[in-house]
Amino acid sequence: MKRQSQVYFVEAKWLHENYIPTMEEYMPIALVSSGYWLITISSFVGMEESITKEAFNWAFNDPKIIIASSIICRLMSDIVGHKVEQERGHASSAVECYMKQYGVSIQEPYDELYKLLVL
């Protein structure tokens, strides 16, 4: 939860300062703020006695499968929700970060982010 709160603060700061981070700055923050990691951990709680301390320790050490699924979910969320979120004044998504970093128009980030998802 502490980690979640810290990244929410970073995103709020970026929004307040109208700062658009690079993809390298954005992704580590966005993977946590997406909440997918927290959902995974929370789902363990519902397993009651069948979940072990070792399983929690495994999940807290950022296993590759949780990182990969978080990347997929975050990028899909950013692509699908981009237009609506920008109309509502949300913090930058991967689409804006990519556009600013590489100086490209709106279609290229969609194409490039989709390529990352299908590799």
Backbone atoms as SQL, in Angstrom:
CREATE TABLE atoms (id INTEGER PRIMARY KEY, chain TEXT, resi INTEGER, resn TEXT, atom TEXT, x REAL, y REAL, z REAL);
INSERT INTO atoms VALUES
  (1, 'A', 1, 'MET', 'N', 0.817, -1.187, 0.000),
  (2, 'A', 1, 'MET', 'CA', 0.000, 0.000, 0.000),
  (3, 'A', 1, 'MET', 'C', 0.867, 1.260, 0.000),
  (4, 'A', 2, 'LYS', 'N', 1.980, 1.213, 0.706),
  (5, 'A', 2, 'LYS', 'CA', 2.868, 2.371, 0.759),
  (6, 'A', 2, 'LYS', 'C', 3.401, 2.678, -0.638),
  (7, 'A', 3, 'ARG', 'N', 3.813, 1.645, -1.326),
  (8, 'A', 3, 'ARG', 'CA', 4.323, 1.788, -2.690),
  (9, 'A', 3, 'ARG', 'C', 3.250, 2.389, -3.599),
  (10, 'A', 4, 'GLN', 'N', 2.024, 1.920, -3.461),
  (11, 'A', 4, 'GLN', 'CA', 0.895, 2.416, -4.248),
  (12, 'A', 4, 'GLN', 'C', 0.696, 3.911, -3.999),
  (13, 'A', 5, 'SER', 'N', 0.710, 4.313, -2.751),
  (14, 'A', 5, 'SER', 'CA', 0.527, 5.723, -2.385),
  (15, 'A', 5, 'SER', 'C', 1.646, 6.596, -2.938),
  (16, 'A', 6, 'GLN', 'N', 2.860, 6.093, -2.895),
  (17, 'A', 6, 'GLN', 'CA', 4.004, 6.858, -3.393),
  (18, 'A', 6, 'GLN', 'C', 3.882, 7.145, -4.886),
  (19, 'A', 7, 'VAL', 'N', 3.476, 6.155, -5.661),
  (20, 'A', 7, 'VAL', 'CA', 3.372, 6.387, -7.106),
  (21, 'A', 7, 'VAL', 'C', 2.167, 7.257, -7.447),
  (22, 'A', 8, 'TYR', 'N', 1.100, 7.167, -6.669),
  (23, 'A', 8, 'TYR', 'CA', -0.034, 8.080, -6.878),
  (24, 'A', 8, 'TYR', 'C', 0.415, 9.525, -6.668),
  (25, 'A', 9, 'PHE', 'N', 1.264, 9.733, -5.669),
  (26, 'A', 9, 'PHE', 'CA', 1.778, 11.076, -5.418),
  (27, 'A', 9, 'PHE', 'C', 2.613, 11.562, -6.601),
  (28, 'A', 10, 'VAL', 'N', 3.458, 10.708, -7.146),
  (29, 'A', 10, 'VAL', 'CA', 4.278, 11.079, -8.308),
  (30, 'A', 10, 'VAL', 'C', 3.379, 11.461, -9.484),
  (31, 'A', 11, 'GLU', 'N', 2.364, 10.657, -9.754),
  (32, 'A', 11, 'GLU', 'CA', 1.452, 10.973, -10.860),
  (33, 'A', 11, 'GLU', 'C', 0.695, 12.277, -10.610),
  (34, 'A', 12, 'ALA', 'N', 0.286, 12.522, -9.382),
  (35, 'A', 12, 'ALA', 'CA', -0.406, 13.774, -9.055),
  (36, 'A', 12, 'ALA', 'C', 0.523, 14.970, -9.270),
  (37, 'A', 13, 'LYS', 'N', 1.775, 14.804, -8.903),
  (38, 'A', 13, 'LYS', 'CA', 2.767, 15.866, -9.107),
  (39, 'A', 13, 'LYS', 'C', 2.954, 16.134, -10.597),
  (40, 'A', 14, 'TRP', 'N', 3.085, 15.082, -11.389),
  (41, 'A', 14, 'TRP', 'CA', 3.222, 15.248, -12.838),
  (42, 'A', 14, 'TRP', 'C', 2.022, 15.991, -13.417),
  (43, 'A', 15, 'LEU', 'N', 0.833, 15.615, -12.979),
  (44, 'A', 15, 'LEU', 'CA', -0.386, 16.257, -13.470),
  (45, 'A', 15, 'LEU', 'C', -0.408, 17.731, -13.073),
  (46, 'A', 16, 'HIS', 'N', -0.116, 18.016, -11.827),
  (47, 'A', 16, 'HIS', 'CA', -0.127, 19.391, -11.319),
  (48, 'A', 16, 'HIS', 'C', 0.890, 20.267, -12.059),
  (49, 'A', 17, 'GLU', 'N', 2.035, 19.698, -12.399),
  (50, 'A', 17, 'GLU', 'CA', 3.104, 20.445, -13.073),
  (51, 'A', 17, 'GLU', 'C', 2.994, 20.387, -14.596),
  (52, 'A', 18, 'ASN', 'N', 1.948, 19.732, -15.104),
  (53, 'A', 18, 'ASN', 'CA', 1.796, 19.529, -16.559),
  (54, 'A', 18, 'ASN', 'C', 3.036, 18.873, -17.160),
  (55, 'A', 19, 'TYR', 'N', 3.620, 17.959, -16.420),
  (56, 'A', 19, 'TYR', 'CA', 4.836, 17.275, -16.843),
  (57, 'A', 19, 'TYR', 'C', 4.473, 15.984, -17.562),
  (58, 'A', 20, 'ILE', 'N', 5.078, 15.794, -18.723),
  (59, 'A', 20, 'ILE', 'CA', 4.895, 14.538, -19.454),
  (60, 'A', 20, 'ILE', 'C', 6.222, 13.791, -19.382),
  (61, 'A', 21, 'PRO', 'N', 6.263, 12.690, -18.657),
  (62, 'A', 21, 'PRO', 'CA', 7.522, 11.955, -18.485),
  (63, 'A', 21, 'PRO', 'C', 7.914, 11.188, -19.747),
  (64, 'A', 22, 'THR', 'N', 9.167, 10.746, -19.762),
  (65, 'A', 22, 'THR', 'CA', 9.594, 9.836, -20.821),
  (66, 'A', 22, 'THR', 'C', 8.971, 8.470, -20.542),
  (67, 'A', 23, 'MET', 'N', 9.005, 7.608, -21.516),
  (68, 'A', 23, 'MET', 'CA', 8.488, 6.249, -21.311),
  (69, 'A', 23, 'MET', 'C', 9.275, 5.543, -20.209),
  (70, 'A', 24, 'GLU', 'N', 10.572, 5.819, -20.134),
  (71, 'A', 24, 'GLU', 'CA', 11.413, 5.188, -19.119),
  (72, 'A', 24, 'GLU', 'C', 11.041, 5.658, -17.711),
  (73, 'A', 25, 'GLU', 'N', 10.614, 6.904, -17.584),
  (74, 'A', 25, 'GLU', 'CA', 10.150, 7.403, -16.289),
  (75, 'A', 25, 'GLU', 'C', 8.742, 6.902, -15.989),
  (76, 'A', 26, 'TYR', 'N', 7.923, 6.874, -17.026),
  (77, 'A', 26, 'TYR', 'CA', 6.502, 6.571, -16.871),
  (78, 'A', 26, 'TYR', 'C', 6.223, 5.116, -16.485),
  (79, 'A', 27, 'MET', 'N', 6.821, 4.174, -17.180),
  (80, 'A', 27, 'MET', 'CA', 6.428, 2.772, -17.019),
  (81, 'A', 27, 'MET', 'C', 6.599, 2.222, -15.603),
  (82, 'A', 28, 'PRO', 'N', 7.716, 2.447, -14.912),
  (83, 'A', 28, 'PRO', 'CA', 7.806, 1.897, -13.548),
  (84, 'A', 28, 'PRO', 'C', 6.729, 2.450, -12.614),
  (85, 'A', 29, 'ILE', 'N', 6.392, 3.714, -12.778),
  (86, 'A', 29, 'ILE', 'CA', 5.348, 4.332, -11.960),
  (87, 'A', 29, 'ILE', 'C', 3.985, 3.788, -12.369),
  (88, 'A', 30, 'ALA', 'N', 3.735, 3.752, -13.672),
  (89, 'A', 30, 'ALA', 'CA', 2.430, 3.325, -14.196),
  (90, 'A', 30, 'ALA', 'C', 2.130, 1.862, -13.889),
  (91, 'A', 31, 'LEU', 'N', 3.150, 1.027, -13.851),
  (92, 'A', 31, 'LEU', 'CA', 2.912, -0.388, -13.551),
  (93, 'A', 31, 'LEU', 'C', 2.383, -0.567, -12.137),
  (94, 'A', 32, 'VAL', 'N', 2.847, 0.259, -11.225),
  (95, 'A', 32, 'VAL', 'CA', 2.349, 0.179, -9.850),
  (96, 'A', 32, 'VAL', 'C', 0.993, 0.874, -9.738),
  (97, 'A', 33, 'SER', 'N', 0.873, 2.067, -10.330),
  (98, 'A', 33, 'SER', 'CA', -0.376, 2.828, -10.180),
  (99, 'A', 33, 'SER', 'C', -1.559, 2.156, -10.862),
  (100, 'A', 34, 'SER', 'N', -1.281, 1.278, -11.799),
  (101, 'A', 34, 'SER', 'CA', -2.379, 0.566, -12.469),
  (102, 'A', 34, 'SER', 'C', -3.166, -0.297, -11.489),
  (103, 'A', 35, 'GLY', 'N', -2.499, -0.722, -10.424),
  (104, 'A', 35, 'GLY', 'CA', -3.178, -1.514, -9.406),
  (105, 'A', 35, 'GLY', 'C', -3.213, -3.008, -9.684),
  (106, 'A', 36, 'TYR', 'N', -2.697, -3.448, -10.809),
  (107, 'A', 36, 'TYR', 'CA', -2.762, -4.875, -11.135),
  (108, 'A', 36, 'TYR', 'C', -1.928, -5.706, -10.171),
  (109, 'A', 37, 'TRP', 'N', -0.797, -5.178, -9.761),
  (110, 'A', 37, 'TRP', 'CA', 0.038, -5.881, -8.788),
  (111, 'A', 37, 'TRP', 'C', -0.726, -6.019, -7.467),
  (112, 'A', 38, 'LEU', 'N', -1.372, -4.940, -7.047),
  (113, 'A', 38, 'LEU', 'CA', -2.129, -4.952, -5.797),
  (114, 'A', 38, 'LEU', 'C', -3.318, -5.912, -5.873),
  (115, 'A', 39, 'ILE', 'N', -3.960, -5.978, -7.020),
  (116, 'A', 39, 'ILE', 'CA', -5.075, -6.918, -7.211),
  (117, 'A', 39, 'ILE', 'C', -4.580, -8.356, -7.061),
  (118, 'A', 40, 'THR', 'N', -3.406, -8.634, -7.607),
  (119, 'A', 40, 'THR', 'CA', -2.834, -9.981, -7.492),
  (120, 'A', 40, 'THR', 'C', -2.614, -10.344, -6.027),
  (121, 'A', 41, 'ILE', 'N', -1.998, -9.442, -5.293),
  (122, 'A', 41, 'ILE', 'CA', -1.742, -9.686, -3.870),
  (123, 'A', 41, 'ILE', 'C', -3.061, -9.837, -3.112),
  (124, 'A', 42, 'SER', 'N', -4.015, -8.968, -3.413),
  (125, 'A', 42, 'SER', 'CA', -5.319, -9.015, -2.731),
  (126, 'A', 42, 'SER', 'C', -6.063, -10.317, -3.006),
  (127, 'A', 43, 'SER', 'N', -5.895, -10.850, -4.198),
  (128, 'A', 43, 'SER', 'CA', -6.586, -12.101, -4.522),
  (129, 'A', 43, 'SER', 'C', -6.079, -13.259, -3.664),
  (130, 'A', 44, 'PHE', 'N', -4.841, -13.164, -3.211),
  (131, 'A', 44, 'PHE', 'CA', -4.300, -14.195, -2.332),
  (132, 'A', 44, 'PHE', 'C', -5.067, -14.252, -1.016),
  (133, 'A', 45, 'VAL', 'N', -5.499, -13.098, -0.538),
  (134, 'A', 45, 'VAL', 'CA', -6.207, -13.035, 0.744),
  (135, 'A', 45, 'VAL', 'C', -7.476, -13.876, 0.694),
  (136, 'A', 46, 'GLY', 'N', -8.163, -13.851, -0.430),
  (137, 'A', 46, 'GLY', 'CA', -9.394, -14.619, -0.584),
  (138, 'A', 46, 'GLY', 'C', -9.178, -16.120, -0.630),
  (139, 'A', 47, 'MET', 'N', -7.929, -16.543, -0.751),
  (140, 'A', 47, 'MET', 'CA', -7.630, -17.973, -0.812),
  (141, 'A', 47, 'MET', 'C', -7.507, -18.592, 0.576),
  (142, 'A', 48, 'GLU', 'N', -7.602, -17.762, 1.593),
  (143, 'A', 48, 'GLU', 'CA', -7.578, -18.174, 2.996),
  (144, 'A', 48, 'GLU', 'C', -6.426, -19.113, 3.327),
  (145, 'A', 49, 'GLU', 'N', -6.720, -20.278, 3.883),
  (146, 'A', 49, 'GLU', 'CA', -5.671, -21.179, 4.375),
  (147, 'A', 49, 'GLU', 'C', -4.821, -21.806, 3.274),
  (148, 'A', 50, 'SER', 'N', -5.299, -21.813, 2.042),
  (149, 'A', 50, 'SER', 'CA', -4.546, -22.492, 0.987),
  (150, 'A', 50, 'SER', 'C', -3.348, -21.681, 0.490),
  (151, 'A', 51, 'ILE', 'N', -3.258, -20.426, 0.865),
  (152, 'A', 51, 'ILE', 'CA', -2.125, -19.605, 0.435),
  (153, 'A', 51, 'ILE', 'C', -1.048, -19.631, 1.517),
  (154, 'A', 52, 'THR', 'N', 0.192, -19.662, 1.083),
  (155, 'A', 52, 'THR', 'CA', 1.301, -19.755, 2.032),
  (156, 'A', 52, 'THR', 'C', 2.065, -18.434, 2.117),
  (157, 'A', 53, 'LYS', 'N', 2.861, -18.327, 3.157),
  (158, 'A', 53, 'LYS', 'CA', 3.721, -17.155, 3.317),
  (159, 'A', 53, 'LYS', 'C', 4.708, -17.078, 2.154),
  (160, 'A', 54, 'GLU', 'N', 5.161, -18.223, 1.685),
  (161, 'A', 54, 'GLU', 'CA', 6.097, -18.263, 0.563),
  (162, 'A', 54, 'GLU', 'C', 5.469, -17.675, -0.701),
  (163, 'A', 55, 'ALA', 'N', 4.179, -17.932, -0.890),
  (164, 'A', 55, 'ALA', 'CA', 3.488, -17.377, -2.063),
  (165, 'A', 55, 'ALA', 'C', 3.435, -15.853, -1.988),
  (166, 'A', 56, 'PHE', 'N', 3.156, -15.321, -0.805),
  (167, 'A', 56, 'PHE', 'CA', 3.171, -13.861, -0.629),
  (168, 'A', 56, 'PHE', 'C', 4.571, -13.307, -0.875),
  (169, 'A', 57, 'ASN', 'N', 5.574, -13.958, -0.321),
  (170, 'A', 57, 'ASN', 'CA', 6.956, -13.512, -0.532),
  (171, 'A', 57, 'ASN', 'C', 7.308, -13.519, -2.010),
  (172, 'A', 58, 'TRP', 'N', 6.885, -14.553, -2.718),
  (173, 'A', 58, 'TRP', 'CA', 7.111, -14.642, -4.160),
  (174, 'A', 58, 'TRP', 'C', 6.484, -13.441, -4.867),
  (175, 'A', 59, 'ALA', 'N', 5.236, -13.149, -4.564),
  (176, 'A', 59, 'ALA', 'CA', 4.523, -12.052, -5.225),
  (177, 'A', 59, 'ALA', 'C', 5.129, -10.691, -4.892),
  (178, 'A', 60, 'PHE', 'N', 5.623, -10.528, -3.674),
  (179, 'A', 60, 'PHE', 'CA', 6.212, -9.247, -3.271),
  (180, 'A', 60, 'PHE', 'C', 7.585, -9.010, -3.892),
  (181, 'A', 61, 'ASN', 'N', 8.167, -10.012, -4.513),
  (182, 'A', 61, 'ASN', 'CA', 9.477, -9.872, -5.141),
  (183, 'A', 61, 'ASN', 'C', 9.393, -9.671, -6.650),
  (184, 'A', 62, 'ASP', 'N', 8.279, -9.135, -7.117),
  (185, 'A', 62, 'ASP', 'CA', 8.079, -8.766, -8.525),
  (186, 'A', 62, 'ASP', 'C', 8.438, -9.880, -9.520),
  (187, 'A', 63, 'PRO', 'N', 7.746, -11.003, -9.444),
  (188, 'A', 63, 'PRO', 'CA', 8.014, -12.080, -10.403),
  (189, 'A', 63, 'PRO', 'C', 7.682, -11.638, -11.830),
  (190, 'A', 64, 'LYS', 'N', 8.386, -12.231, -12.771),
  (191, 'A', 64, 'LYS', 'CA', 8.246, -11.842, -14.178),
  (192, 'A', 64, 'LYS', 'C', 6.814, -11.939, -14.682),
  (193, 'A', 65, 'ILE', 'N', 6.073, -12.935, -14.245),
  (194, 'A', 65, 'ILE', 'CA', 4.705, -13.094, -14.750),
  (195, 'A', 65, 'ILE', 'C', 3.801, -11.944, -14.292),
  (196, 'A', 66, 'ILE', 'N', 4.007, -11.443, -13.086),
  (197, 'A', 66, 'ILE', 'CA', 3.212, -10.308, -12.612),
  (198, 'A', 66, 'ILE', 'C', 3.643, -9.036, -13.336),
  (199, 'A', 67, 'ILE', 'N', 4.935, -8.865, -13.551),
  (200, 'A', 67, 'ILE', 'CA', 5.416, -7.701, -14.293),
  (201, 'A', 67, 'ILE', 'C', 4.874, -7.725, -15.720),
  (202, 'A', 68, 'ALA', 'N', 4.975, -8.878, -16.388),
  (203, 'A', 68, 'ALA', 'CA', 4.497, -8.983, -17.772),
  (204, 'A', 68, 'ALA', 'C', 3.001, -8.723, -17.876),
  (205, 'A', 69, 'SER', 'N', 2.232, -9.298, -16.982),
  (206, 'A', 69, 'SER', 'CA', 0.782, -9.076, -17.037),
  (207, 'A', 69, 'SER', 'C', 0.441, -7.630, -16.702),
  (208, 'A', 70, 'SER', 'N', 1.194, -7.008, -15.829),
  (209, 'A', 70, 'SER', 'CA', 0.978, -5.594, -15.507),
  (210, 'A', 70, 'SER', 'C', 1.284, -4.700, -16.703),
  (211, 'A', 71, 'ILE', 'N', 2.341, -5.025, -17.438),
  (212, 'A', 71, 'ILE', 'CA', 2.677, -4.256, -18.646),
  (213, 'A', 71, 'ILE', 'C', 1.551, -4.358, -19.659),
  (214, 'A', 72, 'ILE', 'N', 1.079, -5.567, -19.904),
  (215, 'A', 72, 'ILE', 'CA', -0.007, -5.769, -20.869),
  (216, 'A', 72, 'ILE', 'C', -1.248, -4.990, -20.449),
  (217, 'A', 73, 'CYS', 'N', -1.641, -5.148, -19.206),
  (218, 'A', 73, 'CYS', 'CA', -2.851, -4.464, -18.719),
  (219, 'A', 73, 'CYS', 'C', -2.697, -2.951, -18.742),
  (220, 'A', 74, 'ARG', 'N', -1.543, -2.447, -18.323),
  (221, 'A', 74, 'ARG', 'CA', -1.322, -0.992, -18.295),
  (222, 'A', 74, 'ARG', 'C', -1.369, -0.405, -19.695),
  (223, 'A', 75, 'LEU', 'N', -0.641, -1.024, -20.637),
  (224, 'A', 75, 'LEU', 'CA', -0.612, -0.479, -21.996),
  (225, 'A', 75, 'LEU', 'C', -1.976, -0.564, -22.664),
  (226, 'A', 76, 'MET', 'N', -2.684, -1.668, -22.461),
  (227, 'A', 76, 'MET', 'CA', -4.035, -1.776, -23.033),
  (228, 'A', 76, 'MET', 'C', -4.951, -0.714, -22.442),
  (229, 'A', 77, 'SER', 'N', -4.865, -0.503, -21.159),
  (230, 'A', 77, 'SER', 'CA', -5.680, 0.517, -20.505),
  (231, 'A', 77, 'SER', 'C', -5.347, 1.905, -21.049),
  (232, 'A', 78, 'ASP', 'N', -4.059, 2.185, -21.219),
  (233, 'A', 78, 'ASP', 'CA', -3.644, 3.488, -21.746),
  (234, 'A', 78, 'ASP', 'C', -4.116, 3.695, -23.181),
  (235, 'A', 79, 'ILE', 'N', -4.031, 2.664, -23.993),
  (236, 'A', 79, 'ILE', 'CA', -4.452, 2.773, -25.392),
  (237, 'A', 79, 'ILE', 'C', -5.958, 2.966, -25.477),
  (238, 'A', 80, 'VAL', 'N', -6.693, 2.120, -24.806),
  (239, 'A', 80, 'VAL', 'CA', -8.157, 2.140, -24.891),
  (240, 'A', 80, 'VAL', 'C', -8.748, 3.389, -24.235),
  (241, 'A', 81, 'GLY', 'N', -8.190, 3.808, -23.121),
  (242, 'A', 81, 'GLY', 'CA', -8.773, 4.921, -22.384),
  (243, 'A', 81, 'GLY', 'C', -8.172, 6.282, -22.672),
  (244, 'A', 82, 'HIS', 'N', -7.222, 6.339, -23.586),
  (245, 'A', 82, 'HIS', 'CA', -6.472, 7.566, -23.833),
  (246, 'A', 82, 'HIS', 'C', -7.342, 8.796, -24.087),
  (247, 'A', 83, 'LYS', 'N', -8.217, 8.722, -25.039),
  (248, 'A', 83, 'LYS', 'CA', -9.012, 9.903, -25.422),
  (249, 'A', 83, 'LYS', 'C', -9.914, 10.372, -24.288),
  (250, 'A', 84, 'VAL', 'N', -10.618, 9.454, -23.665),
  (251, 'A', 84, 'VAL', 'CA', -11.534, 9.809, -22.575),
  (252, 'A', 84, 'VAL', 'C', -10.764, 10.390, -21.390),
  (253, 'A', 85, 'GLU', 'N', -9.644, 9.770, -21.045),
  (254, 'A', 85, 'GLU', 'CA', -8.869, 10.251, -19.903),
  (255, 'A', 85, 'GLU', 'C', -8.317, 11.649, -20.144),
  (256, 'A', 86, 'GLN', 'N', -7.901, 11.944, -21.366),
  (257, 'A', 86, 'GLN', 'CA', -7.382, 13.275, -21.655),
  (258, 'A', 86, 'GLN', 'C', -8.489, 14.325, -21.630),
  (259, 'A', 87, 'GLU', 'N', -9.674, 13.944, -22.073),
  (260, 'A', 87, 'GLU', 'CA', -10.815, 14.864, -21.994),
  (261, 'A', 87, 'GLU', 'C', -11.153, 15.187, -20.542),
  (262, 'A', 88, 'ARG', 'N', -10.940, 14.241, -19.656),
  (263, 'A', 88, 'ARG', 'CA', -11.243, 14.423, -18.230),
  (264, 'A', 88, 'ARG', 'C', -10.096, 15.069, -17.460),
  (265, 'A', 89, 'GLY', 'N', -8.963, 15.276, -18.112),
  (266, 'A', 89, 'GLY', 'CA', -7.835, 15.916, -17.444),
  (267, 'A', 89, 'GLY', 'C', -7.013, 14.999, -16.572),
  (268, 'A', 90, 'HIS', 'N', -6.893, 13.737, -16.955),
  (269, 'A', 90, 'HIS', 'CA', -6.081, 12.781, -16.195),
  (270, 'A', 90, 'HIS', 'C', -4.597, 13.008, -16.472),
  (271, 'A', 91, 'ALA', 'N', -3.769, 12.367, -15.700),
  (272, 'A', 91, 'ALA', 'CA', -2.323, 12.413, -15.917),
  (273, 'A', 91, 'ALA', 'C', -1.987, 11.777, -17.262),
  (274, 'A', 92, 'SER', 'N', -0.796, 12.050, -17.740),
  (275, 'A', 92, 'SER', 'CA', -0.355, 11.519, -19.030),
  (276, 'A', 92, 'SER', 'C', -0.374, 9.999, -19.041),
  (277, 'A', 93, 'SER', 'N', -0.701, 9.456, -20.196),
  (278, 'A', 93, 'SER', 'CA', -0.664, 8.006, -20.394),
  (279, 'A', 93, 'SER', 'C', 0.550, 7.670, -21.253),
  (280, 'A', 94, 'ALA', 'N', 0.750, 6.393, -21.512),
  (281, 'A', 94, 'ALA', 'CA', 1.856, 5.962, -22.364),
  (282, 'A', 94, 'ALA', 'C', 1.761, 6.606, -23.743),
  (283, 'A', 95, 'VAL', 'N', 0.551, 6.875, -24.194),
  (284, 'A', 95, 'VAL', 'CA', 0.365, 7.487, -25.518),
  (285, 'A', 95, 'VAL', 'C', 1.001, 8.879, -25.545),
  (286, 'A', 96, 'GLU', 'N', 0.687, 9.736, -24.561),
  (287, 'A', 96, 'GLU', 'CA', 1.276, 11.079, -24.526),
  (288, 'A', 96, 'GLU', 'C', 2.784, 11.030, -24.303),
  (289, 'A', 97, 'CYS', 'N', 3.212, 10.136, -23.423),
  (290, 'A', 97, 'CYS', 'CA', 4.643, 10.013, -23.155),
  (291, 'A', 97, 'CYS', 'C', 5.399, 9.657, -24.430),
  (292, 'A', 98, 'TYR', 'N', 4.872, 8.703, -25.172),
  (293, 'A', 98, 'TYR', 'CA', 5.510, 8.275, -26.418),
  (294, 'A', 98, 'TYR', 'C', 5.514, 9.411, -27.434),
  (295, 'A', 99, 'MET', 'N', 4.367, 10.095, -27.579),
  (296, 'A', 99, 'MET', 'CA', 4.272, 11.196, -28.545),
  (297, 'A', 99, 'MET', 'C', 5.306, 12.277, -28.250),
  (298, 'A', 100, 'LYS', 'N', 5.406, 12.680, -26.995),
  (299, 'A', 100, 'LYS', 'CA', 6.344, 13.747, -26.637),
  (300, 'A', 100, 'LYS', 'C', 7.787, 13.288, -26.793),
  (301, 'A', 101, 'GLN', 'N', 8.092, 12.102, -26.307),
  (302, 'A', 101, 'GLN', 'CA', 9.469, 11.619, -26.331),
  (303, 'A', 101, 'GLN', 'C', 9.999, 11.482, -27.752),
  (304, 'A', 102, 'TYR', 'N', 9.155, 11.007, -28.666),
  (305, 'A', 102, 'TYR', 'CA', 9.618, 10.749, -30.027),
  (306, 'A', 102, 'TYR', 'C', 9.126, 11.777, -31.041),
  (307, 'A', 103, 'GLY', 'N', 8.362, 12.772, -30.595),
  (308, 'A', 103, 'GLY', 'CA', 7.901, 13.834, -31.482),
  (309, 'A', 103, 'GLY', 'C', 7.049, 13.336, -32.633),
  (310, 'A', 104, 'VAL', 'N', 6.099, 12.459, -32.330),
  (311, 'A', 104, 'VAL', 'CA', 5.276, 11.843, -33.372),
  (312, 'A', 104, 'VAL', 'C', 3.806, 12.216, -33.202),
  (313, 'A', 105, 'SER', 'N', 3.022, 11.933, -34.238),
  (314, 'A', 105, 'SER', 'CA', 1.584, 12.206, -34.202),
  (315, 'A', 105, 'SER', 'C', 0.857, 11.108, -33.429),
  (316, 'A', 106, 'ILE', 'N', -0.434, 11.255, -33.300),
  (317, 'A', 106, 'ILE', 'CA', -1.249, 10.388, -32.444),
  (318, 'A', 106, 'ILE', 'C', -1.265, 8.914, -32.857),
  (319, 'A', 107, 'GLN', 'N', -1.194, 8.608, -34.137),
  (320, 'A', 107, 'GLN', 'CA', -1.334, 7.217, -34.564),
  (321, 'A', 107, 'GLN', 'C', -0.110, 6.364, -34.235),
  (322, 'A', 108, 'GLU', 'N', 1.072, 6.947, -34.328),
  (323, 'A', 108, 'GLU', 'CA', 2.289, 6.156, -34.117),
  (324, 'A', 108, 'GLU', 'C', 2.384, 5.518, -32.727),
  (325, 'A', 109, 'PRO', 'N', 2.050, 6.231, -31.648),
  (326, 'A', 109, 'PRO', 'CA', 2.094, 5.557, -30.341),
  (327, 'A', 109, 'PRO', 'C', 1.170, 4.344, -30.270),
  (328, 'A', 110, 'TYR', 'N', -0.017, 4.462, -30.848),
  (329, 'A', 110, 'TYR', 'CA', -0.930, 3.315, -30.859),
  (330, 'A', 110, 'TYR', 'C', -0.273, 2.123, -31.550),
  (331, 'A', 111, 'ASP', 'N', 0.289, 2.372, -32.735),
  (332, 'A', 111, 'ASP', 'CA', 0.924, 1.293, -33.499),
  (333, 'A', 111, 'ASP', 'C', 2.091, 0.677, -32.733),
  (334, 'A', 112, 'GLU', 'N', 2.944, 1.525, -32.173),
  (335, 'A', 112, 'GLU', 'CA', 4.135, 1.025, -31.477),
  (336, 'A', 112, 'GLU', 'C', 3.788, 0.316, -30.166),
  (337, 'A', 113, 'LEU', 'N', 2.827, 0.838, -29.441),
  (338, 'A', 113, 'LEU', 'CA', 2.439, 0.190, -28.186),
  (339, 'A', 113, 'LEU', 'C', 1.764, -1.154, -28.445),
  (340, 'A', 114, 'TYR', 'N', 0.960, -1.233, -29.502),
  (341, 'A', 114, 'TYR', 'CA', 0.370, -2.525, -29.870),
  (342, 'A', 114, 'TYR', 'C', 1.454, -3.536, -30.227),
  (343, 'A', 115, 'LYS', 'N', 2.504, -3.083, -30.909),
  (344, 'A', 115, 'LYS', 'CA', 3.607, -3.987, -31.255),
  (345, 'A', 115, 'LYS', 'C', 4.240, -4.570, -29.989),
  (346, 'A', 116, 'LEU', 'N', 4.391, -3.746, -28.967),
  (347, 'A', 116, 'LEU', 'CA', 4.951, -4.244, -27.703),
  (348, 'A', 116, 'LEU', 'C', 4.073, -5.324, -27.087),
  (349, 'A', 117, 'LEU', 'N', 2.775, -5.193, -27.289),
  (350, 'A', 117, 'LEU', 'CA', 1.835, -6.142, -26.693),
  (351, 'A', 117, 'LEU', 'C', 1.822, -7.495, -27.390),
  (352, 'A', 118, 'VAL', 'N', 2.170, -7.531, -28.656),
  (353, 'A', 118, 'VAL', 'CA', 2.078, -8.793, -29.396),
  (354, 'A', 118, 'VAL', 'C', 3.420, -9.491, -29.559),
  (355, 'A', 119, 'LEU', 'N', 4.471, -8.942, -28.986),
  (356, 'A', 119, 'LEU', 'CA', 5.786, -9.598, -29.090),
  (357, 'A', 119, 'LEU', 'C', 5.865, -10.830, -28.250);
